[in-house]
Amino acid sequence: MRARRRPKERAPRRQRVSKPIRSCIACRNRNEQAAFWRVVVAGGETKLWTKQAVGRSAYVCRNSKCLQAAMTAERLKRSLKATIDGDSMRALRQELECKLR
């Protein structure tokens, strides 16, 4: 007759909480998603979103240097794979600059 084995006591599993890592389209800095502004093209409109939104998006660091680089080098247009008219670009730039202050 064989002896019964005792079940091994397992150490409690740690829940790993991973946060989404994104990169800035201007400086290529990688950080958590919360460290960036999210610019979304949805329904033909380009907007700044802080909540969830459906559509193609790009991330920009929350500083003026990256904001200027993203706007002047047309990296935003390339990242979003969409043409952004001048009025939308000006409105987006004003919205982002207001957030900087």
C-alpha positions as CSV (number, residue, x, y, z in Angstrom):
1,M,0.0,0.0,0.0
2,R,1.3,3.4,-1.0
3,A,1.4,6.4,1.3
4,R,-0.7,9.3,0.3
5,R,1.1,12.4,-0.8
6,R,0.3,15.7,0.8
7,P,-0.7,18.4,-1.6
8,K,2.0,21.0,-1.8
9,E,1.2,24.4,-0.5
10,R,1.6,26.9,-3.2
11,A,2.7,30.4,-2.7
12,P,0.0,32.9,-3.6
13,R,0.3,34.2,-7.2
14,R,1.1,37.8,-7.6
15,Q,-1.1,39.6,-10.0
16,R,1.0,41.5,-12.5
17,V,-0.5,44.7,-13.4
18,S,0.9,45.9,-16.7
19,K,0.2,49.3,-18.0
20,P,0.1,50.1,-21.7
21,I,3.5,51.4,-23.0
22,R,3.3,53.9,-25.9
23,S,5.8,56.1,-27.7
24,C,5.8,59.7,-28.6
25,I,5.7,60.4,-32.3
26,A,8.1,63.4,-31.9
27,C,10.9,62.2,-29.6
28,R,10.2,58.4,-29.6
29,N,10.3,58.4,-25.8
30,R,8.5,55.3,-24.4
31,N,6.4,55.6,-21.3
32,E,3.1,54.7,-19.8
33,Q,0.0,55.7,-21.8
34,A,-1.0,58.2,-19.1
35,A,2.1,60.3,-19.7
36,F,1.0,61.2,-23.2
37,W,-1.7,63.1,-25.0
38,R,-3.7,61.0,-27.4
39,V,-4.7,62.5,-30.7
40,V,-7.4,60.5,-32.5
41,V,-8.8,60.6,-36.0
42,A,-12.3,59.3,-35.9
43,G,-15.1,60.0,-38.3
44,G,-12.9,62.4,-40.3
45,E,-12.2,64.6,-37.3
46,T,-8.9,65.1,-35.5
47,K,-9.4,65.5,-31.8
48,L,-7.6,65.3,-28.5
49,W,-8.9,62.4,-26.4
50,T,-8.3,61.7,-22.8
51,K,-10.8,58.8,-22.6
52,Q,-11.3,55.8,-24.8
53,A,-12.1,56.5,-28.4
54,V,-12.3,54.3,-31.5
55,G,-10.0,55.3,-34.4
56,R,-6.4,55.6,-35.4
57,S,-4.4,57.4,-32.8
58,A,-1.0,58.9,-32.1
59,Y,0.7,59.9,-28.8
60,V,2.6,63.1,-28.0
61,C,4.5,63.9,-24.9
62,R,3.0,66.6,-22.6
63,N,5.6,69.2,-23.3
64,S,5.9,72.1,-25.8
65,K,9.1,70.8,-27.5
66,C,7.4,67.5,-28.6
67,L,4.2,69.3,-29.5
68,Q,6.0,71.7,-31.9
69,A,8.0,68.8,-33.4
70,A,4.9,66.8,-34.0
71,M,3.1,69.6,-35.7
72,T,5.9,71.1,-37.8
73,A,7.5,67.9,-39.1
74,E,4.1,66.6,-40.2
75,R,4.7,63.5,-38.1
76,L,1.2,63.7,-36.9
77,K,-0.2,63.3,-40.4
78,R,2.2,60.4,-41.1
79,S,1.3,58.7,-37.8
80,L,-2.4,59.1,-38.3
81,K,-2.2,58.1,-42.0
82,A,-4.7,60.9,-42.7
83,T,-4.7,64.3,-44.2
84,I,-5.5,67.0,-41.7
85,D,-6.7,70.3,-43.0
86,G,-5.3,73.6,-41.8
87,D,-8.3,74.5,-39.6
88,S,-8.3,71.1,-37.8
89,M,-4.5,71.5,-37.3
90,R,-4.9,75.0,-35.8
91,A,-7.8,73.9,-33.5
92,L,-5.8,70.9,-32.3
93,R,-2.7,73.0,-31.7
94,Q,-4.7,75.6,-29.7
95,E,-6.3,72.8,-27.7
96,L,-3.0,71.2,-26.9
97,E,-1.3,74.6,-26.0
98,C,-4.2,75.4,-23.6
99,K,-3.5,72.0,-21.9
100,L,0.2,73.0,-21.5
101,R,-0.6,76.0,-19.5
